[in-house]
Amino acid sequence: MSESQEEERLPSVMGWLARRAPFLPRPVFAGLLLVPLLVACAGPVPTKVPSGDVAVTGPVGPKRVVAAVVGEYPTVISNFSRTLQGAEAVQASVAAGLSIKDQGSVLYPVLAESVPTIENGLWKLFPDGSMETTWTIRNSAVWHDGVPFTTDDVLFTFDVGRSDVAINFKQNGQDVISGIDAAGPQTFTAHWRAPFIRADILFNNDLEGTGVFFPLPKHLLERALIENKDGFLQLPYWAEDFVGTGPFKLKQFTRGSGLVLAAFDRFVLGRPKIDEFEVRFSGDASGQIATILSGQADMSLGHSLSVEQSAAIEPQWTDGHIDNVGLCSRFALYPQFINPNPAIVANLQFRKALMYALDRQEMADSLQRGKVPVAHTYMSPEDPMYPAAEPQLVKYEYDPRRAVQMIEALGHTRGGDGIFRDPSGQRLAVEERATPGDIEVKIITAVHAYWQAAGVDSEAVPIPLQRQAEQEYRATRGSFEMTRRGTSLVQLSSSRSTETPLPENGYTGGNISRYQNPEWDALLAHYFLAVPIPERTQVVAQIMRHVSDQLNMMPIFYDVDPLFVSNRLLNVRGRGAESSPAWNISQWDVRS
């Protein structure tokens, strides 16, 4: 088909799609994609009052902040199985670590006097590849019961990780640590057999995965571990009797209802500015929002609503606003690299053609209300190392004509129905699966429409609820799975060849694309060994270039965490890719 014929054909195709694919995010369809409000109490929509114009009444009595969250916590520390909505905020509030990451993924010390770096001499590299990191605990660090926090607690926590109590307690890189030596009650040195870039977040309440990495109190848990190891995870310590080192201590824990935390006067960085932090459990998102709109809560926790849903609700809340914070995740298509169906999915030129066929900017503007940028690679543009990677990225601007030409160059021709056929006459058809969330379904519906317009027969398939846990079904799909994944660089480890879901490992592993490439594996291995920041930054840039050039994952656009924040709150910043939404909770305050 000639270029002029192609141009004439596109308007008719778009007209067909307007009738058959109502979720196609084109400018002419700007009026659709409005999600019904989830809240039953939604009455007439009042005018939004800017936060600067809100009349503020000073707090009477203790300063309290109430957060609403979807779901309920079985324990105060909820990381034993799967992180629940907002649970990491509670954990950061009650269980401080040696350090913590802020919204920009920058480490600063908490229980420790400083974070080890090559520059300050506390992180040492040796010619044989081994390392040492030295930490000094602040003299003022104490547990909530007043007992000093010392190196005895650090050594005990390390021993818990080496026991067979649960994998959740293993410290970051613990398999690379040959031992820990204490030089008195305040200072200890960790000895590493090999380079490990995360050595500076040891015992720091890390938020990756479902681990419990913060220090544990030896004086409260040692006897229980010795006497009843099998019952260690069932101890009341993890619920009603929790004692930590965080800025808040547990005041009340009511199962099925919520919990109340009280400011810890002896917190190592100073007493928090607010007196109480309460978390109220809601059965679903509508209950969470109703709690906020009725004035019973000051803020939300957890990723329970999409940007589109929150934008529809925001005009009703005159006492607060919604911050779309933290590009902590991105939506991406993951192609199948093992026995794909059709086989052309494994062809790089075909995948690039599919990228050119997507108007991802329109998708982001329509489905995310213009709140997020298009994703050109894996990592977040908010990551400190992103500026070094950005110039090397391969970018795919919307160019449907180019997409058609690239597919034609692979030996395919379009039939009378506008769909490509291979030399044998077989229709070019792919499938894109996604879990049936609101935005996920809209994304794959839009992808389907764009690809169909470019001549690729496409089927958008929501994954049935009863099959979402079937690992073989998910791993052996024919073409693509569209999913939301985090932007933390640490999670790259799950995309190594050794993490490929295969029959011999029961289809476990986080390598969704089942992409096996020696160059990719070598880059990832180099990254996790690159301790000096300049070297690490260069490797990150190469990894991100590989993603954008080879399209082992095909990024669409980023996602954010809509955070409901009352106008009376101060210093509530939200989370970053590797930080808790409560990373600075000791600085939260209310207007006076």
CORMO-V949813 format. One record per residue. OMEGA is omega in whole degrees, 0 to 359 (999 if undefined). Layout:
# CORMO-V949813
{{OMEGA} {OMEGA}}
This chain:
# CORMO-V949813
{{181} {179} {180} {177} {180} {179} {180} {185} {187} {180} {180} {177} {181} {177} {177} {182} {179} {179} {188} {183} {188} {182} {178} {185} {176} {182} {183} {180} {187} {184} {183} {178} {176} {185} {176} {181} {182} {189} {184} {185} {183} {178} {177} {183} {180} {178} {179} {179} {178} {184} {181} {183} {183} {175} {185} {177} {181} {181} {176} {182} {183} {174} {183} {173} {180} {178} {176} {183} {177} {180} {178} {183} {176} {179} {175} {175} {191} {183} {181} {181} {180} {181} {180} {181} {175} {185} {181} {177} {177} {180} {179} {182} {186} {187} {178} {175} {177} {179} {177} {177} {178} {185} {179} {179} {177} {181} {168} {187} {176} {178} {180} {178} {180} {178} {181} {173} {175} {185} {181} {175} {180} {175} {185} {175} {181} {185} {182} {179} {179} {183} {169} {172} {183} {182} {173} {182} {177} {180} {184} {183} {179} {173} {181} {178} {176} {179} {180} {173} {186} {178} {175} {178} {178} {180} {178} {180} {178} {178} {176} {178} {180} {177} {180} {179} {179} {180} {182} {186} {181} {181} {177} {179} {185} {180} {180} {180} {178} {178} {177} {178} {177} {176} {183} {185} {186} {188} {175} {180} {176} {180} {185} {180} {185} {177} {178} {190} {182} {180} {182} {177} {177} {180} {185} {180} {182} {186} {181} {176} {184} {183} {174} {190} {182} {181} {179} {183} {180} {185} {180} {189} {184} {182} {179} {179} {181} {188} {183} {183} {182} {181} {186} {183} {180} {181} {176} {177} {184} {181} {188} {186} {185} {176} {181} {180} {186} {180} {178} {176} {183} {176} {182} {176} {181} {183} {179} {184} {181} {180} {179} {177} {179} {180} {179} {186} {186} {178} {190} {179} {180} {182} {177} {181} {176} {185} {182} {175} {181} {176} {180} {181} {175} {182} {181} {184} {180} {177} {178} {182} {178} {178} {180} {183} {180} {179} {180} {178} {182} {186} {176} {171} {177} {181} {184} {182} {175} {176} {182} {180} {182} {178} {178} {183} {188} {183} {181} {188} {182} {182} {182} {182} {179} {174} {174} {192} {169} {174} {189} {182} {176} {175} {181} {172} {179} {180} {177} {181} {177} {180} {180} {178} {4} {184} {183} {177} {180} {181} {184} {181} {178} {179} {178} {177} {179} {177} {178} {181} {183} {172} {186} {177} {176} {179} {180} {181} {183} {186} {180} {175} {178} {184} {185} {176} {171} {177} {178} {179} {186} {192} {179} {175} {177} {179} {181} {182} {182} {180} {178} {182} {189} {181} {183} {186} {171} {184} {185} {176} {182} {182} {184} {179} {178} {179} {179} {181} {180} {179} {176} {180} {177} {176} {180} {177} {182} {178} {181} {179} {178} {181} {179} {173} {179} {182} {179} {180} {181} {178} {178} {185} {178} {180} {173} {181} {175} {173} {191} {172} {184} {183} {179} {179} {179} {179} {183} {175} {177} {178} {178} {184} {179} {181} {177} {179} {180} {177} {179} {178} {189} {178} {176} {187} {171} {181} {181} {182} {184} {181} {184} {180} {179} {187} {180} {179} {181} {186} {188} {176} {182} {190} {189} {165} {176} {183} {178} {180} {181} {180} {179} {181} {180} {182} {176} {181} {181} {180} {177} {180} {181} {179} {181} {176} {183} {178} {184} {176} {178} {180} {174} {181} {186} {179} {189} {181} {186} {182} {181} {187} {182} {180} {178} {180} {180} {178} {180} {178} {179} {181} {184} {177} {186} {182} {179} {185} {179} {178} {180} {180} {178} {180} {178} {179} {179} {179} {181} {174} {180} {180} {185} {182} {183} {177} {171} {165} {189} {186} {180} {173} {183} {175} {179} {175} {175} {183} {177} {183} {177} {178} {180} {183} {177} {173} {174} {190} {185} {188} {172} {184} {183} {181} {176} {174} {180} {182} {181} {187} {179} {179} {176} {180} {175} {182} {181} {999}}
